[in-house]
Amino acid sequence: EKIDTNLMERNRWVAGLMTERLQSGTALEHDTGDAHVAHFISEQRPDVMIFLDDTDDFRQRTQLPFELYDYAHKKIPWGDGQFDQAMLITVLHHTDMIESMFDEINRTVKSGGQIILFENTYTEGDEREKQLNAAFDWYFNAVIHESPLPLPFNHLSTTEWERFIKRKGFAIIEKKMLGKHKAIPVEHVIYVLQKA
């Protein structure tokens, strides 16, 4: 019960971070999970129309537009340039195809739009921190939630995230180190990226 309470607090915390950074218009939250974050955002930002997708069917938990997609097909069910912005909330470290997943999100965002990337991270060269990310990811998803979520442990340091972002041709509009949260005690970082 305490874990669930802490996780809901974390969902509100993440939603607040997104709410502060989203622009009016359309937004995709890719791999939304249980849709709690999107729900909290929609309560605060009626000027943002949020669309959701996931590989699991959470349509019974949300009134927001939701589409299922097949992870194996590596393509999400949205049109080119359909959204003003997209949110990736601790998604990319759960895929073994970071490049193609990011490219798919990029495809759906309009030119000049933004991607808000929220990720677990660690300090470059700190193997203990990197292992803590992997251990907690496994415990949180495989043990506590018995989730079928892929666990390739593709956690990147902030240096590696920034090299990735640069390689993808995005400008970093904002970077903020967020520290740890009691529900997930690893370092977090948020980037606001602008598409050319």
matplotlib code that plots the C-alpha trace (Angstrom):
import matplotlib.pyplot as plt

x = [0.0, 2.9, 4.6, 1.3, 1.0, 4.6, 4.1, 1.0, 2.9, 5.6, 3.0, 1.8, 5.4, 6.1, 2.8, 3.7, 7.0, 5.3, 2.5, 5.0, 6.7, 3.9, 2.7, -0.9, -1.9, -1.7, 0.7, 1.5, 2.5, 4.1, 4.0, 1.7, 1.4, -1.5, -2.2, -2.1, 0.4, -1.6, -4.8, -3.1, -1.8, -5.2, -6.7, -4.3, -3.9, -7.2, -5.5, -3.4, -5.1, -3.3, -3.2, -1.9, -0.4, 0.9, 1.5, -0.9, -4.5, -5.2, -8.3, -10.5, -8.5, -8.6, -11.1, -8.2, -7.7, -5.7, -4.2, -2.7, 0.5, 2.6, 6.2, 7.5, 6.4, 8.5, 5.9, 3.4, -0.1, 0.1, 0.6, 3.7, 3.8, 0.5, 1.5, 2.8, 4.8, 5.5, 6.4, 8.8, 8.6, 11.1, 10.4, 13.7, 15.6, 12.9, 13.6, 16.3, 15.9, 16.4, 17.3, 14.3, 11.8, 13.0, 12.9, 9.2, 8.4, 10.3, 8.3, 5.0, 6.1, 5.7, 8.6, 9.5, 7.7, 9.2, 9.9, 10.0, 12.4, 12.2, 14.7, 16.5, 20.2, 23.6, 26.9, 29.3, 31.7, 29.9, 29.4, 27.7, 25.1, 24.5, 24.1, 21.7, 19.5, 19.4, 18.7, 15.9, 14.4, 14.3, 12.9, 10.3, 9.0, 9.7, 9.2, 6.8, 4.6, 5.3, 5.3, 6.0, 7.8, 11.1, 14.1, 17.2, 18.7, 19.6, 20.2, 22.4, 24.4, 23.6, 26.6, 25.4, 21.8, 23.2, 25.4, 22.3, 20.2, 22.8, 23.2, 19.4, 19.7, 17.6, 18.4, 18.3, 16.0, 16.1, 18.0, 17.2, 18.7, 15.9, 17.6, 15.9, 12.3, 11.4, 9.4, 12.3, 15.6, 17.8, 18.8, 16.3, 16.8, 14.4, 15.2, 13.0, 14.1, 13.2, 12.8, 14.4]
y = [0.0, 2.4, 1.5, 2.3, 5.6, 6.6, 5.7, 7.8, 10.7, 10.1, 10.1, 13.5, 14.7, 13.7, 15.1, 18.4, 18.5, 17.8, 20.3, 23.1, 22.3, 21.3, 23.8, 24.3, 21.9, 18.2, 15.8, 12.1, 10.2, 7.1, 3.9, 5.5, 2.5, 2.9, 6.5, 8.1, 10.8, 11.7, 11.9, 14.3, 16.4, 16.6, 17.9, 20.8, 21.5, 21.4, 23.3, 20.2, 17.3, 14.2, 11.0, 7.7, 4.5, 1.3, -2.3, -3.3, -2.4, 0.3, 1.7, 0.7, 3.0, 6.2, 8.4, 9.9, 8.8, 5.5, 3.2, -0.2, -0.9, -4.0, -3.6, -6.2, -4.1, -1.2, 1.3, 3.3, 4.0, 7.7, 9.9, 11.8, 15.2, 14.5, 16.0, 19.3, 17.5, 14.1, 12.8, 9.9, 9.2, 6.5, 4.7, 4.5, 2.5, -0.2, -0.8, -2.7, -0.4, 3.1, 4.6, 3.3, 4.0, 7.6, 7.9, 6.8, 9.4, 12.0, 11.0, 11.9, 15.3, 18.4, 20.4, 22.9, 20.8, 19.4, 16.1, 16.0, 13.3, 12.1, 9.4, 7.6, 8.3, 8.1, 9.9, 9.0, 6.3, 5.5, 1.7, 1.4, 4.0, 2.2, -1.1, 0.5, 1.7, -1.9, -3.5, -1.1, -1.4, -5.2, -5.1, -2.4, -4.0, -7.7, -8.3, -5.7, -5.4, -8.7, -6.7, -8.2, -5.0, -5.5, -5.1, -4.6, -2.2, 0.4, 3.1, 5.9, 8.5, 12.2, 12.4, 9.5, 11.0, 14.3, 12.5, 10.6, 13.8, 15.7, 12.7, 12.9, 16.5, 18.0, 21.2, 20.9, 23.8, 22.8, 20.2, 19.8, 17.3, 16.2, 14.0, 11.0, 10.4, 8.2, 5.9, 5.4, 6.2, 6.7, 10.0, 11.5, 14.0, 15.9, 17.3, 19.5, 19.0, 21.0, 19.5, 21.4]
z = [0.0, 0.9, -2.5, -4.4, -2.5, -3.3, -6.9, -7.2, -5.7, -8.3, -11.1, -9.8, -9.6, -13.2, -14.4, -12.8, -14.6, -17.9, -17.3, -16.8, -20.1, -22.5, -25.1, -26.1, -28.8, -29.3, -27.4, -27.7, -24.6, -26.0, -23.9, -21.4, -19.1, -16.7, -18.0, -14.6, -15.6, -18.7, -16.6, -14.1, -16.9, -18.6, -15.3, -15.2, -18.9, -20.8, -23.6, -24.4, -26.2, -25.1, -27.2, -25.7, -27.0, -25.4, -26.2, -23.3, -23.5, -21.0, -22.7, -19.8, -17.5, -19.5, -21.4, -23.4, -27.1, -26.9, -29.5, -29.2, -31.1, -31.7, -30.3, -32.7, -35.8, -34.6, -35.9, -33.9, -35.2, -35.8, -38.9, -39.9, -38.1, -36.4, -33.0, -31.8, -29.2, -27.6, -24.2, -23.5, -19.8, -18.8, -22.1, -24.0, -21.4, -21.7, -25.4, -27.2, -30.1, -28.8, -32.2, -34.1, -31.3, -31.0, -34.8, -34.7, -32.2, -34.2, -37.3, -35.5, -34.3, -36.4, -37.6, -34.9, -32.3, -29.1, -27.4, -23.6, -22.5, -18.9, -18.0, -15.2, -15.5, -13.8, -13.8, -16.7, -15.5, -12.3, -12.7, -9.2, -10.2, -13.5, -11.8, -9.3, -12.2, -13.6, -10.2, -9.3, -12.8, -12.5, -8.9, -9.7, -12.9, -12.7, -8.9, -7.6, -10.7, -12.4, -15.6, -19.0, -19.9, -21.7, -19.4, -21.7, -19.0, -21.6, -19.0, -20.3, -18.5, -19.1, -21.3, -23.4, -23.6, -24.8, -27.5, -28.6, -28.7, -30.7, -33.2, -33.7, -34.7, -31.8, -29.9, -26.1, -25.0, -21.4, -19.3, -15.6, -13.2, -10.8, -8.3, -6.8, -5.8, -2.8, -5.0, -7.5, -5.8, -8.9, -10.6, -13.0, -15.8, -18.0, -21.4, -23.6, -27.2, -30.2, -33.6, -36.5]

ax = plt.figure().add_subplot(projection="3d")
ax.plot(x, y, z, "-o")
ax.set_aspect("equal")
plt.show()
